[in-house]
Amino acid sequence: MCNHDWIECGDEKICLFCGQVVKADEPAPSATEMILPINQVLHGNSLEVLKTLEDNSVDSIVTDPPYELGFMGKKWDSTGIAYNVDLWKECLRVLKPGGHLLAFGGTRTYHRMTCAIEDAGFEIRDCIMWIYGSGMPKSHDISKAIDKRAGVERAKIGERVKLESFQYKGNNVYQTNGDKDKVTLDITAPATPEAKQWDGWGTALKPANEPIVLARKPISEKTIAENVMKWGTGGLNIDGCRIPVGENELKPTVRGAGVHKTGNERLTGWNRDEYDGTYTPNEAGRFPANVILDEEAGQMLDEQSGISKPRKGRTGKRGGTAWHGQKGIGTPDKIGRWPSDSGGGASRFFYCAKASKKERGEGNNHPTVKPIKLIEYLITLITPTNGIVLDPFFGSGTTGIAAVNLGFNYIGIELDERYVEIARRRINAAGEQFHKHMEVTQ
């Protein structure tokens, strides 16, 4: 618990350590009385701030910890915090039994983070692969290195243009000043025999995916059903994350369900509200997979797979083993056949997270911002209705924005004060947009 150090700020009192806020004319909570800091960005060390949160108090954790690679020379990406078992033990403690954790990792260091999460007591349930089309290879040109070592000048045979500063590519949203950041580099030919022998050799592949560990706190009850009834956690929101045939994105809802909707109806298989013994086609879409694409990766996949035409499935009958073909996509024909494939490229089987350069917001210079739509999808997958999602590595607040967009509550923890302010500004702007949207739709 937090040994609160309160300061007055207008008509409120704020704890300097844990960030809790109470009315100035109300008695301040003691160290044993905890007010959960819902919808707040807490400034501080994640391990220490987590200790101020109550046991079994949050419903899910979606976070993007440091990959421990020293990215762009940033000190925060080489502290070892992602491997700290004590940190993940605190996450386990505050998470409700059966609650899920989703944590991004780097391909070279994911295994160490996952082992720390497992050693803390989590059950490792799956690995989601986020695949993106554009990445920046950090490969060392061996041929050039050999010529440089020999002190030989290479002949220029062409030019290429690249962005010297930040850019919007693949897994990250980078800052760029457009043409001002473009630089022209020489393309050179190997000079020495040894350089010619190793021409075209490098030291790294182009990054095109990031693994996301899916872990769960062990349930406290005998069965998942009993755990869900007691805690509201333990399952995955499958219907809420199905891949629609037509529009591949989630629809925000006031209650934080985050499910795909047509009008005010939830798209589902069986008519659960007024069951009359008949089967209603499941138009919500395909089953969510442990692969997620960005738009560019989806386009590349479709170019390689080709575009298929819609096909008819075999006659379907309720009962037995299963419906033949794609369940409920469209309507059956005159002899009861269901369409098994609506046609399209192979990317239609996976969720494609769309992003925009506008997501970053003015003044956001954080180098590893994830697409908001991607985080919305992940929050929806593991967070129950009206749930609280925790992000102990809050960065510039993308998890908070995604939660606001979907109507969920959030708690964010961030060490860097600069990013705390950026996160609060971005979330406030998202909240204003959300309320404007609700005023229009209601």
JOSULMO-V764573 format. One record per helix or strand of 3 or more residues. SS is the DSSP state (hx for helix, st for strand). FROM is the first residue (numbers start at 1). TO is the last residue. If there is no record, write none. Layout:
# JOSULMO-V764573
ss=SS from=FROM to=TO
ss=SS from=FROM to=TO
This chain:
# JOSULMO-V764573
ss=st from=6 to=9
ss=st from=12 to=15
ss=st from=21 to=23
ss=st from=40 to=43
ss=hx from=46 to=50
ss=st from=58 to=63
ss=hx from=71 to=73
ss=hx from=75 to=77
ss=hx from=81 to=83
ss=hx from=85 to=94
ss=st from=95 to=104
ss=hx from=110 to=119
ss=st from=122 to=131
ss=hx from=142 to=150
ss=st from=155 to=163
ss=hx from=178 to=181
ss=st from=182 to=189
ss=hx from=193 to=197
ss=st from=209 to=217
ss=hx from=224 to=231
ss=hx from=239 to=241
ss=st from=291 to=294
ss=hx from=295 to=305
ss=st from=311 to=315
ss=st from=337 to=341
ss=hx from=346 to=349
ss=st from=351 to=353
ss=hx from=357 to=359
ss=hx from=372 to=382
ss=st from=388 to=391
ss=hx from=398 to=406
ss=st from=409 to=414
ss=hx from=417 to=441
